[in-house]
Structures are given as structure tokens and as C-alpha cells.
Amino acid sequence: MSQMTAVNVIRVEKGKGSEVAERFAKPKSVHTFPGFVRMEVWMKENTEDHDELHVCTTWEDEKYFTEWREKRAIEKAKIRAEQEKNQTGTPPHNPILSTELSTYVTKVQHLPAE
């Protein structure tokens, strides 16, 4: 088994990065999922036309990440179906412009000396 990290790059309307980052401030179900190690949210500095967040989750092994993604996809589909059924008025504005997911396997890791 080797740890892996998933990095979701989220491009957001300029000036909305902190607002979107705040959505990740409170722990959600991913934090209790088997194999989850940690989450970090980074905001790229000095971008000109958009804000950019990197949501990084580290897992004990890729299989845990895959299981979490599958479970999350099912949950999101249920929520979307319920929202469509109860649709009233205009949906709220979403400042997210695009997302891109990449995964990385940990090959070398150095921890602080004891």
C-alpha cells in the first residue's frame, strides 16, 4: 500500500476564492471515511483573472479514494434528483468556473526528525 493524494483544482471568479474556501472549513463526511488521512485547501496567490483553490486529500491507498468517490457520486445524484423535483425559481449563482482532478502516488516522504 502506498499513500496517494487527490488534488482538485477549482477555478473561481476573481474575488470569490475565500468564499468558496470557506465551504471546506467545517469537516464533512470525507473526514470520517475509512482510509482518509488529511485534507488541505490551498489558494494560489497572484492570479490575474480568476482565483484558484487546490483541495488536496491524502488517502492511505487509492482504493479508499475510489470508494469515497463512488459513494459521493451516488449521494450527489440523489441530491440533484431531489433538487430538480423541488425546483422553484432561479438557482443560486455558482462562482466556480471549472474543476480539474489529478491524483498522485507518494513515492518519497520525509517527516520531521524526532
N, CA, C and O atoms as a MOPAC input file, in Angstrom:
PM7 MOZYME 1SCF
protein

 N      0.84000 1    -1.18600 1     0.00000 1
 C      0.00000 1     0.00000 1     0.00000 1
 C      0.87700 1     1.23900 1     0.00000 1
 O      1.87100 1     1.31200 1     0.72300 1
 N      0.50000 1     2.21200 1    -0.81900 1
 C      1.20700 1     3.48800 1    -0.74300 1
 C      0.17900 1     4.61400 1    -0.76500 1
 O     -0.82300 1     4.56200 1    -1.47700 1
 N      0.46400 1     5.62200 1     0.03300 1
 C     -0.44500 1     6.75800 1     0.11600 1
 C     -0.60200 1     7.43300 1    -1.23600 1
 O      0.29100 1     7.39900 1    -2.08200 1
 N     -1.77000 1     8.04900 1    -1.41200 1
 C     -1.99400 1     8.84200 1    -2.60500 1
 C     -2.69500 1    10.12000 1    -2.21200 1
 O     -3.38400 1    10.17900 1    -1.19300 1
 N     -2.51600 1    11.14300 1    -3.02700 1
 C     -3.16200 1    12.42500 1    -2.80700 1
 C     -3.94100 1    12.79400 1    -4.05600 1
 O     -3.44000 1    12.69200 1    -5.17600 1
 N     -5.18300 1    13.22600 1    -3.84100 1
 C     -6.02000 1    13.73100 1    -4.92300 1
 C     -6.04100 1    15.25000 1    -4.79900 1
 O     -6.26900 1    15.79300 1    -3.71900 1
 N     -5.80200 1    15.92200 1    -5.91300 1
 C     -5.79500 1    17.38500 1    -5.92900 1
 C     -6.86800 1    17.84300 1    -6.89400 1
 O     -6.79400 1    17.58400 1    -8.09500 1
 N     -7.86900 1    18.52900 1    -6.35300 1
 C     -8.93700 1    19.09500 1    -7.17000 1
 C     -8.64900 1    20.58100 1    -7.31800 1
 O     -8.73300 1    21.33200 1    -6.34600 1
 N     -8.30800 1    21.01200 1    -8.53700 1
 C     -8.04000 1    22.41600 1    -8.81200 1
 C     -9.37300 1    23.05700 1    -9.18700 1
 O    -10.03100 1    22.64700 1   -10.14400 1
 N     -9.75500 1    24.06800 1    -8.41300 1
 C    -11.03200 1    24.74500 1    -8.62900 1
 C    -10.74400 1    26.18300 1    -9.02200 1
 O    -10.16900 1    26.94200 1    -8.24100 1
 N    -11.13900 1    26.55900 1   -10.22600 1
 C    -11.00500 1    27.93700 1   -10.68900 1
 C    -12.30700 1    28.66100 1   -10.38500 1
 O    -13.39600 1    28.18500 1   -10.70900 1
 N    -12.16900 1    29.83600 1    -9.74800 1
 C    -13.31300 1    30.56700 1    -9.21800 1
 C    -13.26900 1    32.00700 1    -9.71200 1
 O    -12.19600 1    32.54800 1    -9.98100 1
 N    -14.42600 1    32.61200 1    -9.82800 1
 C    -14.48100 1    34.02400 1   -10.20300 1
 C    -13.55400 1    34.83400 1    -9.30000 1
 O    -13.47000 1    34.58600 1    -8.09700 1
 N    -12.85600 1    35.80900 1    -9.89700 1
 C    -11.91300 1    36.64900 1    -9.15200 1
 C    -12.61000 1    37.27600 1    -7.95000 1
 O    -13.70200 1    37.83000 1    -8.07100 1
 N    -11.96700 1    37.18100 1    -6.79200 1
 C    -12.50400 1    37.75000 1    -5.57200 1
 C    -13.42000 1    36.82300 1    -4.78400 1
 O    -13.87800 1    37.18400 1    -3.70000 1
 N    -13.69400 1    35.62700 1    -5.31800 1
 C    -14.59900 1    34.68200 1    -4.64700 1
 C    -13.86400 1    33.48800 1    -4.03600 1
 O    -14.50400 1    32.60500 1    -3.46500 1
 N    -12.55000 1    33.44400 1    -4.14200 1
 C    -11.78100 1    32.29600 1    -3.65700 1
 C    -11.95400 1    32.03600 1    -2.17600 1
 O    -12.15800 1    30.89200 1    -1.76900 1
 N    -11.87700 1    33.08000 1    -1.36100 1
 C    -12.03100 1    32.89600 1     0.08600 1
 C    -13.42700 1    32.41300 1     0.42800 1
 O    -13.60600 1    31.59500 1     1.33000 1
 N    -14.41800 1    32.92100 1    -0.29500 1
 C    -15.81000 1    32.49200 1    -0.07000 1
 C    -15.97200 1    31.00000 1    -0.35200 1
 O    -16.61100 1    30.28700 1     0.42200 1
 N    -15.40200 1    30.53000 1    -1.44600 1
 C    -15.50300 1    29.11100 1    -1.78400 1
 C    -14.65300 1    28.27900 1    -0.82100 1
 O    -15.07300 1    27.19400 1    -0.42100 1
 N    -13.47100 1    28.76300 1    -0.44300 1
 C    -12.61600 1    28.03900 1     0.50600 1
 C    -13.33100 1    27.83900 1     1.83600 1
 O    -13.13600 1    26.82200 1     2.50300 1
 N    -14.14900 1    28.79500 1     2.21800 1
 C    -14.88700 1    28.71700 1     3.48800 1
 C    -15.82100 1    27.50000 1     3.51100 1
 O    -16.12700 1    26.97800 1     4.58300 1
 N    -16.27400 1    27.04700 1     2.33800 1
 C    -17.13800 1    25.86700 1     2.25500 1
 C    -16.44400 1    24.61200 1     2.80300 1
 O    -17.10500 1    23.65200 1     3.19900 1
 N    -15.11600 1    24.63300 1     2.82000 1
 C    -14.33700 1    23.47500 1     3.26900 1
 C    -13.88000 1    23.61000 1     4.71600 1
 O    -13.23700 1    22.70200 1     5.24300 1
 N    -14.19800 1    24.72200 1     5.36500 1
 C    -13.69600 1    24.99300 1     6.71100 1
 C    -14.22700 1    24.00700 1     7.74900 1
 O    -13.49700 1    23.61400 1     8.65900 1
 N    -15.47200 1    23.61300 1     7.62300 1
 C    -16.06900 1    22.69400 1     8.58700 1
 C    -15.93800 1    21.26200 1     8.06100 1
 O    -16.31800 1    20.98600 1     6.92300 1
 N    -15.40200 1    20.34600 1     8.88100 1
 C    -15.26800 1    18.95500 1     8.42700 1
 C    -16.61000 1    18.35800 1     8.00100 1
 O    -17.64700 1    18.60400 1     8.61700 1
 N    -16.55600 1    17.56600 1     6.92800 1
 C    -17.74900 1    16.88800 1     6.42500 1
 C    -17.50100 1    15.37900 1     6.45000 1
 O    -16.56000 1    14.91200 1     7.09200 1
 N    -18.32600 1    14.63800 1     5.76700 1
 C    -18.26500 1    13.17800 1     5.84200 1
 C    -16.93800 1    12.58900 1     5.36400 1
 O    -16.55600 1    11.51500 1     5.82700 1
 N    -16.22700 1    13.25300 1     4.45700 1
 C    -14.96200 1    12.70400 1     3.96900 1
 C    -13.99000 1    12.46800 1     5.12600 1
 O    -13.18000 1    11.54200 1     5.08000 1
 N    -14.07100 1    13.29800 1     6.15400 1
 C    -13.14400 1    13.19800 1     7.27600 1
 C    -13.34200 1    11.93600 1     8.11200 1
 O    -12.47200 1    11.55900 1     8.89700 1
 N    -14.48300 1    11.29300 1     7.94000 1
 C    -14.77500 1    10.08200 1     8.71000 1
 C    -14.67700 1     8.82400 1     7.84500 1
 O    -14.89300 1     7.71700 1     8.33700 1
 N    -14.35400 1     8.98800 1     6.56600 1
 C    -14.32500 1     7.85300 1     5.64400 1
 C    -13.07700 1     7.00900 1     5.89400 1
 O    -12.00200 1     7.55300 1     6.14700 1
 N    -13.21200 1     5.67700 1     5.82300 1
 C    -12.04100 1     4.81000 1     6.00900 1
 C    -10.92300 1     5.17400 1     5.02900 1
 O    -11.17900 1     5.44100 1     3.85500 1
 N     -9.70000 1     5.18100 1     5.51700 1
 C     -8.53900 1     5.43900 1     4.67300 1
 C     -8.18500 1     6.90400 1     4.50500 1
 O     -7.12700 1     7.21900 1     3.95900 1
 N     -9.05300 1     7.81900 1     4.96600 1
 C     -8.77300 1     9.25000 1     4.85700 1
 C     -7.65100 1     9.62100 1     5.81700 1
 O     -7.67500 1     9.23200 1     6.98500 1
 N     -6.65400 1    10.38300 1     5.32000 1
 C     -5.52600 1    10.79700 1     6.14500 1
 C     -5.63500 1    12.27500 1     6.50800 1
 O     -5.54500 1    12.63500 1     7.68200 1
 N     -5.83100 1    13.14100 1     5.49100 1
 C     -5.92500 1    14.58200 1     5.76700 1
 C     -6.46300 1    15.32100 1     4.55300 1
 O     -6.48800 1    14.80300 1     3.43600 1
 N     -6.89600 1    16.55500 1     4.81400 1
 C     -7.33500 1    17.46600 1     3.75400 1
 C     -6.65200 1    18.81200 1     3.97500 1
 O     -6.52200 1    19.28400 1     5.10400 1
 N     -6.22200 1    19.41100 1     2.88100 1
 C     -5.68900 1    20.76400 1     2.90800 1
 C     -6.32100 1    21.52400 1     1.75100 1
 O     -6.53000 1    20.97200 1     0.67100 1
 N     -6.62100 1    22.78800 1     1.98900 1
 C     -7.15000 1    23.64900 1     0.93100 1
 C     -6.16400 1    24.79600 1     0.77200 1
 O     -5.90600 1    25.54800 1     1.71100 1
 N     -5.62200 1    24.91400 1    -0.42400 1
 C     -4.64400 1    25.96000 1    -0.72300 1
 C     -5.26600 1    26.95300 1    -1.68500 1
 O     -6.04900 1    26.57100 1    -2.55500 1
 N     -4.92200 1    28.23400 1    -1.53300 1
 C     -5.35200 1    29.22600 1    -2.51100 1
 C     -4.11000 1    29.80100 1    -3.18000 1
 O     -3.20700 1    30.31600 1    -2.52200 1
 N     -4.09200 1    29.70000 1    -4.48800 1
 C     -2.95400 1    30.19600 1    -5.26800 1
 C     -2.92700 1    31.71600 1    -5.19200 1
 O     -3.96500 1    32.37100 1    -5.28800 1
 N     -1.74300 1    32.26500 1    -5.02000 1
 C     -1.60000 1    33.71100 1    -4.93200 1
 C     -1.27400 1    34.30700 1    -6.29100 1
 O     -0.74800 1    33.63100 1    -7.17600 1
 N     -1.59300 1    35.57200 1    -6.43700 1
 C     -1.20700 1    36.39200 1    -7.59100 1
 C     -1.76000 1    35.89900 1    -8.92700 1
 O     -1.05500 1    35.93100 1    -9.93500 1
 N     -3.00300 1    35.45000 1    -8.94300 1
 C     -3.63000 1    35.12300 1   -10.21700 1
 C     -4.32100 1    36.38000 1   -10.72700 1
 O     -4.81600 1    37.17900 1    -9.93300 1
 N     -4.36100 1    36.56300 1   -12.04100 1
 C     -4.89200 1    37.80000 1   -12.59900 1
 C     -6.38900 1    37.78200 1   -12.84100 1
 O     -7.09800 1    38.69000 1   -12.40600 1
 N     -6.88100 1    36.75800 1   -13.53300 1
 C     -8.27800 1    36.81600 1   -13.97900 1
 C     -9.22600 1    35.89600 1   -13.22900 1
 O    -10.42900 1    35.91000 1   -13.48800 1
 N     -8.70900 1    35.09600 1   -12.30300 1
 C     -9.56100 1    34.20400 1   -11.50700 1
 C     -8.82800 1    33.83800 1   -10.22200 1
 O     -7.61400 1    34.01500 1   -10.12400 1
 N     -9.55800 1    33.33300 1    -9.24900 1
 C     -8.94200 1    32.77100 1    -8.05000 1
 C     -8.81600 1    31.26600 1    -8.27500 1
 O     -9.57600 1    30.68000 1    -9.04500 1
 N     -7.86000 1    30.65500 1    -7.60500 1
 C     -7.63900 1    29.22400 1    -7.80600 1
 C     -7.39700 1    28.54600 1    -6.46600 1
 O     -6.50300 1    28.92400 1    -5.70900 1
 N     -8.21800 1    27.53100 1    -6.19100 1
 C     -8.08800 1    26.72300 1    -4.98800 1
 C     -7.59300 1    25.33600 1    -5.36600 1
 O     -7.93500 1    24.80700 1    -6.42400 1
 N     -6.79200 1    24.75900 1    -4.49700 1
 C     -6.37000 1    23.37500 1    -4.65100 1
 C     -6.85600 1    22.64000 1    -3.40800 1
 O     -6.37800 1    22.89800 1    -2.30300 1
 N     -7.80200 1    21.73000 1    -3.58700 1
 C     -8.32400 1    20.93300 1    -2.48500 1
 C     -7.59400 1    19.59500 1    -2.53800 1
 O     -7.79100 1    18.80300 1    -3.45900 1
 N     -6.75600 1    19.35600 1    -1.54400 1
 C     -5.88100 1    18.18300 1    -1.53900 1
 C     -6.32600 1    17.22000 1    -0.43600 1
 O     -6.36000 1    17.58300 1     0.74000 1
 N     -6.66400 1    16.00300 1    -0.82600 1
 C     -6.99600 1    14.97300 1     0.15400 1
 C     -5.97900 1    13.84500 1     0.01800 1
 O     -5.67300 1    13.39300 1    -1.08600 1
 N     -5.46700 1    13.40500 1     1.15200 1
 C     -4.49300 1    12.31800 1     1.17100 1
 C     -5.17300 1    11.09600 1     1.76100 1
 O     -5.91300 1    11.18100 1     2.74000 1
 N     -4.89800 1     9.94400 1     1.13000 1
 C     -5.53900 1     8.67400 1     1.48300 1
 C     -4.47300 1     7.61500 1     1.73100 1
 O     -3.39000 1     7.66100 1     1.14800 1
 N     -4.79300 1     6.65400 1     2.61000 1
 C     -3.87000 1     5.54700 1     2.88400 1
 C     -3.55600 1     4.75600 1     1.62500 1
 O     -2.45000 1     4.23900 1     1.46600 1
 N     -4.54700 1     4.66500 1     0.71800 1
 C     -4.39100 1     3.90400 1    -0.51200 1
 C     -5.43700 1     4.39700 1    -1.50800 1
 O     -6.48300 1     4.90800 1    -1.10700 1
 N     -5.16700 1     4.24900 1    -2.78700 1
 C     -6.08700 1     4.72100 1    -3.81900 1
 C     -7.46100 1     4.05900 1    -3.73700 1
 O     -8.46100 1     4.67700 1    -4.10200 1
 N     -7.52700 1     2.81100 1    -3.26300 1
 C     -8.81600 1     2.11800 1    -3.20000 1
 C     -9.79900 1     2.87100 1    -2.30500 1
 O    -10.99500 1     2.89600 1    -2.59700 1
 N     -9.31700 1     3.48800 1    -1.21500 1
 C    -10.20600 1     4.24500 1    -0.32200 1
 C    -10.76000 1     5.48500 1    -1.03200 1
 O    -11.93800 1     5.81800 1    -0.90800 1
 N     -9.88500 1     6.15100 1    -1.77300 1
 C    -10.32500 1     7.33000 1    -2.52100 1
 C    -11.38200 1     6.93900 1    -3.55200 1
 O    -12.39100 1     7.62800 1    -3.70300 1
 N    -11.15200 1     5.84300 1    -4.25400 1
 C    -12.10700 1     5.37300 1    -5.25900 1
 C    -13.44800 1     5.03600 1    -4.61300 1
 O    -14.49800 1     5.39700 1    -5.14500 1
 N    -13.42300 1     4.35500 1    -3.48600 1
 C    -14.66200 1     4.01500 1    -2.78100 1
 C    -15.40500 1     5.28400 1    -2.34000 1
 O    -16.62600 1     5.36900 1    -2.46700 1
 N    -14.66600 1     6.25700 1    -1.82500 1
 C    -15.28700 1     7.51100 1    -1.39400 1
 C    -15.92200 1     8.23800 1    -2.57700 1
 O    -17.04400 1     8.73400 1    -2.47200 1
 N    -15.20600 1     8.30100 1    -3.70300 1
 C    -15.74800 1     8.98500 1    -4.90100 1
 C    -17.03400 1     8.31600 1    -5.38400 1
 O    -17.99000 1     9.00100 1    -5.75000 1
 N    -17.06000 1     6.99600 1    -5.38700 1
 C    -18.25600 1     6.27800 1    -5.82700 1
 C    -19.43400 1     6.56700 1    -4.89800 1
 O    -20.54700 1     6.82000 1    -5.35800 1
 N    -19.18200 1     6.52800 1    -3.59400 1
 C    -20.24300 1     6.82200 1    -2.62300 1
 C    -20.73100 1     8.25500 1    -2.78600 1
 O    -21.93300 1     8.51700 1    -2.74900 1
 N    -19.79700 1     9.17700 1    -2.96500 1
 C    -20.13500 1    10.59800 1    -3.11400 1
 C    -20.94100 1    10.83800 1    -4.38900 1
 O    -21.87400 1    11.64200 1    -4.37900 1
 N    -20.60400 1    10.16400 1    -5.47800 1
 C    -21.34200 1    10.32500 1    -6.73600 1
 C    -22.79800 1     9.89200 1    -6.56900 1
 O    -23.70500 1    10.54500 1    -7.08500 1
 N    -23.01900 1     8.80800 1    -5.85900 1
 C    -24.38900 1     8.33000 1    -5.61100 1
 C    -25.15100 1     9.34900 1    -4.77100 1
 O    -26.30300 1     9.66500 1    -5.06900 1
 N    -24.50400 1     9.86600 1    -3.71400 1
 C    -25.15000 1    10.86400 1    -2.85500 1
 C    -25.49200 1    12.13100 1    -3.63000 1
 O    -26.58700 1    12.67400 1    -3.47700 1
 N    -24.56100 1    12.60800 1    -4.46300 1
 C    -24.80300 1    13.82500 1    -5.25300 1
 C    -25.94200 1    13.62100 1    -6.24300 1
 O    -26.74800 1    14.52800 1    -6.45400 1
 N    -26.01800 1    12.45100 1    -6.84800 1
 C    -27.10100 1    12.16600 1    -7.80200 1
 C    -28.45200 1    12.21400 1    -7.09700 1
 O    -29.42200 1    12.73500 1    -7.64600 1
 N    -28.51800 1    11.67700 1    -5.89500 1
 C    -29.76500 1    11.71700 1    -5.12300 1
 C    -30.15100 1    13.16400 1    -4.79700 1
 O    -31.31600 1    13.54200 1    -4.92100 1
 N    -29.18200 1    13.95900 1    -4.38500 1
 C    -29.44400 1    15.36300 1    -4.04800 1
 C    -29.91900 1    16.12500 1    -5.27900 1
 O    -30.87400 1    16.89700 1    -5.19800 1
 N    -29.25200 1    15.91200 1    -6.43400 1
 C    -29.64900 1    16.59000 1    -7.68100 1
 C    -31.07300 1    16.22200 1    -8.07300 1
 O    -31.85700 1    17.08900 1    -8.45600 1
 N    -31.40700 1    14.95000 1    -7.97800 1
 C    -32.74900 1    14.48900 1    -8.33700 1
 C    -33.78900 1    15.14100 1    -7.43000 1
 O    -34.85600 1    15.54700 1    -7.89300 1
 N    -33.47900 1    15.24100 1    -6.14700 1
 C    -34.40500 1    15.87800 1    -5.19300 1
 C    -34.54700 1    17.36600 1    -5.48900 1
 O    -35.65100 1    17.90700 1    -5.41900 1
 N    -33.44300 1    18.03600 1    -5.81900 1
 C    -33.48900 1    19.46000 1    -6.13800 1
 C    -34.30400 1    19.71700 1    -7.40400 1
 O    -35.07800 1    20.67300 1    -7.46700 1
 N    -34.12600 1    18.86000 1    -8.41100 1
 C    -34.88900 1    19.01500 1    -9.65100 1
 C    -36.37800 1    18.82300 1    -9.40100 1
 O    -37.20900 1    19.51100 1    -9.99300 1
 N    -36.70600 1    17.89000 1    -8.52600 1
 C    -38.09700 1    17.61700 1    -8.20300 1
 C    -38.73100 1    18.81500 1    -7.48400 1
 O    -39.90500 1    19.12200 1    -7.69100 1
 N    -37.94800 1    19.47800 1    -6.64600 1
 C    -38.45100 1    20.59000 1    -5.84200 1
 C    -38.05500 1    21.95400 1    -6.40600 1
 O    -38.15000 1    22.95900 1    -5.70100 1
 N    -37.61600 1    22.00600 1    -7.65200 1
 C    -37.10600 1    23.23800 1    -8.26000 1
 C    -38.15000 1    24.35400 1    -8.22100 1
 O    -39.26200 1    24.20500 1    -8.72600 1
 N    -37.76600 1    25.46400 1    -7.61400 1
 C    -38.60200 1    26.65500 1    -7.61900 1
 C    -37.71000 1    27.86100 1    -7.82400 1
 O    -36.74600 1    28.05700 1    -7.08500 1
 N    -38.02100 1    28.66200 1    -8.81400 1
 C    -37.25400 1    29.87700 1    -9.05300 1
 C    -35.90300 1    29.62000 1    -9.67400 1
 O    -35.63200 1    28.53600 1   -10.18900 1
 N    -35.05700 1    30.63400 1    -9.61700 1
 C    -33.73500 1    30.59800 1   -10.20300 1
 C    -32.73300 1    30.00900 1    -9.21000 1
 O    -32.71500 1    30.40200 1    -8.04300 1
 N    -31.89400 1    29.06000 1    -9.66900 1
 C    -30.88900 1    28.50600 1    -8.75700 1
 C    -29.88700 1    29.58500 1    -8.34800 1
 O    -29.67100 1    30.53300 1    -9.10400 1
 N    -29.26700 1    29.46200 1    -7.16400 1
 C    -28.29300 1    30.46200 1    -6.72400 1
 C    -27.08000 1    30.48500 1    -7.65000 1
 O    -26.73400 1    29.47700 1    -8.26500 1
 N    -26.44200 1    31.64700 1    -7.73800 1
 C    -25.25500 1    31.81600 1    -8.57900 1
 C    -24.10000 1    30.98400 1    -8.03400 1
 O    -23.84300 1    30.98100 1    -6.83000 1
 N    -23.41400 1    30.28700 1    -8.91600 1
 C    -22.26500 1    29.47300 1    -8.54200 1
 C    -21.00800 1    30.13400 1    -9.10100 1
 O    -20.87800 1    30.24200 1   -10.32000 1
 N    -20.06700 1    30.58500 1    -8.24500 1
 C    -18.87300 1    31.28400 1    -8.73100 1
 C    -17.79000 1    30.35900 1    -9.29300 1
 O    -16.76400 1    30.84300 1    -9.77200 1
 N    -17.99800 1    29.03100 1    -9.24300 1
 C    -16.98500 1    28.10400 1    -9.74100 1
 C    -16.99200 1    28.10100 1   -11.26400 1
 O    -18.03000 1    27.89400 1   -11.89300 1
 N    -15.81900 1    28.33400 1   -11.84700 1
 C    -15.66300 1    28.39000 1   -13.30200 1
 C    -15.33700 1    27.01900 1   -13.88200 1
 O    -15.86600 1    26.64300 1   -14.92900 1
 N    -14.45600 1    26.26200 1   -13.19600 1
 C    -14.08900 1    24.93100 1   -13.67900 1
 C    -13.37500 1    24.16100 1   -12.57400 1
 O    -12.92000 1    24.73600 1   -11.58500 1
 N    -13.29000 1    22.84500 1   -12.76600 1
 C    -12.54300 1    21.99700 1   -11.83300 1
 C    -11.72700 1    20.98600 1   -12.63400 1
 O    -12.08300 1    20.61800 1   -13.75300 1
 N    -10.63400 1    20.55200 1   -12.03400 1
 C     -9.79100 1    19.53700 1   -12.67000 1
 C     -9.18000 1    18.67300 1   -11.57900 1
 O     -8.53700 1    19.18700 1   -10.66300 1
 N     -9.37800 1    17.37000 1   -11.67200 1
 C     -8.88800 1    16.43900 1   -10.65900 1
 C     -7.65700 1    15.70000 1   -11.16400 1
 O     -7.63300 1    15.19200 1   -12.28500 1
 N     -6.63100 1    15.65000 1   -10.31100 1
 C     -5.42900 1    14.86800 1   -10.59200 1
 C     -5.12100 1    14.03500 1    -9.35700 1
 O     -5.42600 1    14.44400 1    -8.23700 1
 N     -4.51900 1    12.87400 1    -9.55800 1
 C     -4.12900 1    12.04000 1    -8.42800 1
 C     -2.62900 1    11.77300 1    -8.49100 1
 O     -2.03300 1    11.71400 1    -9.56700 1
 N     -2.03900 1    11.61600 1    -7.31400 1
 C     -0.59900 1    11.42900 1    -7.19100 1
 C     -0.32200 1    10.31900 1    -6.18600 1
 O     -0.97500 1    10.24900 1    -5.14500 1
 N      0.63400 1     9.45900 1    -6.48700 1
 C      1.06500 1     8.41600 1    -5.56700 1
 C      2.30700 1     8.93600 1    -4.85400 1
 O      3.20600 1     9.49000 1    -5.48600 1
 N      2.35400 1     8.75700 1    -3.53900 1
 C      3.50700 1     9.18300 1    -2.75300 1
 C      4.66600 1     8.22400 1    -3.00100 1
 O      4.56900 1     7.02900 1    -2.72300 1
 N      5.74200 1     8.75300 1    -3.51700 1
 C      6.93500 1     7.94100 1    -3.78000 1
 C      7.99800 1     8.13700 1    -2.70900 1
 O      8.69600 1     7.19000 1    -2.34600 1
 N      8.12800 1     9.36500 1    -2.19900 1
 C      9.09400 1     9.67400 1    -1.16300 1
 C      8.43800 1    10.62500 1    -0.18600 1
 O      7.73100 1    11.55000 1    -0.58500 1
 N      8.67600 1    10.39300 1     1.10600 1
 C      8.11400 1    11.27700 1     2.11200 1
 C      9.12800 1    11.44200 1     3.22900 1
 O      9.70700 1    10.45900 1     3.69000 1
 N      9.35000 1    12.67500 1     3.67100 1
 C     10.22200 1    12.95600 1     4.80700 1
 C      9.36100 1    13.58700 1     5.88700 1
 O      8.61000 1    14.52700 1     5.62700 1
 N      9.47400 1    13.06700 1     7.09000 1
 C      8.76400 1    13.61200 1     8.24200 1
 C      9.76300 1    14.31000 1     9.13800 1
 O     10.96400 1    14.06100 1     9.03500 1
 N      9.28400 1    15.19200 1    10.02800 1
 C     10.22200 1    15.87900 1    10.93100 1
 C     11.04400 1    14.87300 1    11.74400 1
 O     10.55400 1    13.80700 1    12.11800 1
 N     12.27400 1    15.22700 1    12.00100 1
 C     13.13200 1    14.37500 1    12.83100 1
 C     12.60800 1    14.39200 1    14.26400 1
 O     12.12500 1    15.41500 1    14.74900 1
 N     12.70900 1    13.26700 1    14.92000 1
 C     12.23400 1    13.17600 1    16.32100 1
 C     13.32300 1    13.55400 1    17.27900 1
 O     13.11200 1    13.53700 1    18.49200 1

